[in-house]
Amino acid sequence: MGRPTKICISLKPKEVKTIQDLQRGGVHFARTIQRGRTLLLLSEGLTPPRVGQLIGLSAPAVRNIRQRYCEGGLERALYDAPRPGAEPALDESQRQRIIAMVCGDPPEGRGRWTVRLITQEAVKRRLIHQIGRETIRLLLLHHDLKPWREKNVVRRRD
């Protein structure tokens, strides 16, 4: 089995201009600029190992960029596809009920809410089955609530 034939990519003038605009200025990820330079060098007829030496990538990484260009065009070669990420631990209804609970009075015998107490009470009141303290902390942070500081919590007037 011999070496595969040299695969040359040919960039359209509009694509070359797009890559050059990326390199000239603005705020872009270094990875995007590096991929653009890789495509320009490949279009000049350089081999993947040589392009890798010039740019600081491995030959398989250069081949991967070339393959992405051949399959999906310039956008696919320059940018990563969005990643799905984890599903939120709380749905909107659960978030609202926890925020409403925190805006009320703390349990009997407690002077104020703490993140640990909110977590315990949310499970005890069956607002949620199970939740971590960090999720509660981020929820409070998002709503700019600091229940351990009484002046920042909305209270009922008696």
N, C-alpha and C positions, 0 to 999 in steps of 0.2 A: 504494500500500500504506500503510495507516494505522498508527497506534500500536496495539500489542497491548492487549487489554483488561486491566484491572487484576486481578491475581490476588491474592486475599486468602487468607491461611491462617488457620485457626482452631485454636488450641491447646486441647487438652482441659484441664480443671482440674488433673488429675494432672500433666500435662506442665508447666503453669505453675508448679506447686508444686516440681517437680523443678528447673526452671531457677532459681527463687528460692532454693532450698536451695544450689545451686551458687554463687550470688552472695553468699550470706550468710557463708560461711566454708569452712574446710577448705583443703586443698591441691589446686588444680586448675590446669591449663594456662590461661594467659591467653587462648589461642585458643578454648578451650572456653567460657569465660565470655563472650567477645566474640560468639561464635556464638549463645549463649543470649539475650543482649541483643538481637541482631539479630532473632531469631525473635519475641521479645516485642514489639518495635516493629512488625514486619511484621503481627503479629496485631492490633495496634491500628489497622491500616489505613493506615499510612504507606507512601509509595512507596519503592522501592529507592534512588533517588538521595538522597532525604531521609534515609533510615536510614543510608546511607553517610556523609553529612555529619555526622550526629550521632555515629556510632561511629568514624569514621576509616577506612572501607573504601570501595572503589570500588563503583559500582552493579553491575557484573558480578559482583563477589564476593558481594554481597548476594543477587543473583538465583541464584547458584550455591548458596548456603546454603538459599534457599527451595526450589530444585529438589531438593536432597538431602532436605529434609524431606518434600516431596510424594512422592518415590519410596520412601524408606526409613524414614520416621518420625523421631522425636526422636533416637534413638541415632545414626542415620546422619548427621543434620545436625550434631550436636555433636562427634562423635568421628571421627577418621580411621581408615580400615581398616588393619589391620596390613600391613606391607610384607614381601615375601618375603626380601629380603637375599640375600647370596651364600652359596653352598654352602661348607662347611668345606673347607679345603685338605687336611686329614688326616682319615682315618677313625679309628675307635677302635683298631683293630689297629695302624695305623701309629704312632699316638701312644704306645701301650704299648711298642712295640719301640724307639722313640727314647728314651723314658724309661729303659727297661732298659739301653740302650747307654750313656746318660749316667751311670747309677749304677755302671757298670763302670769298669775302668781306661781311661785315655786311650790313644791309639795310641802305639806305640813311639817314643821320642824326645821325647815331650811330657810336660810336668809336670802339666797339668790341661786340662780341656775349656774351650773358648771357644765362643761362639755360632757363629762362622765355622767352627770346626773341626767342630762337631756337624753343621752343614749339609753340609759336604764329606764327612764320614764316612757320613752317612745316605744320600747319593747313591752313594758309593763301595760301600757294603755292600748296595746295591739295596733299601733299606727303602722308598725313595720314588724316583720318577723325577726330579723337580725340586721344589725348595722354596726359599722365601726366608728370609733370616735373621730377618726380623720374625716370621714364623710360628713359628719355633723359639723366639725370645725370648718370645713370648706363651705358648707351650706350657710353657716352663720357669717362667714367672711364675705360671701357673695352678696348677702343682704345687709352687710355693714351693721350687724348686730353684735353687741358685746354684753351678754346678759350678766356677766360677773361685775359689770359696772352699772349700778342701778340707774344712773341718770340717763343711760342710753336705751333703756327698755321702756316701751309704752306700757303703762299701767292703767287699770280701771280706776275711775274716781268713785269712791264710796259715798 
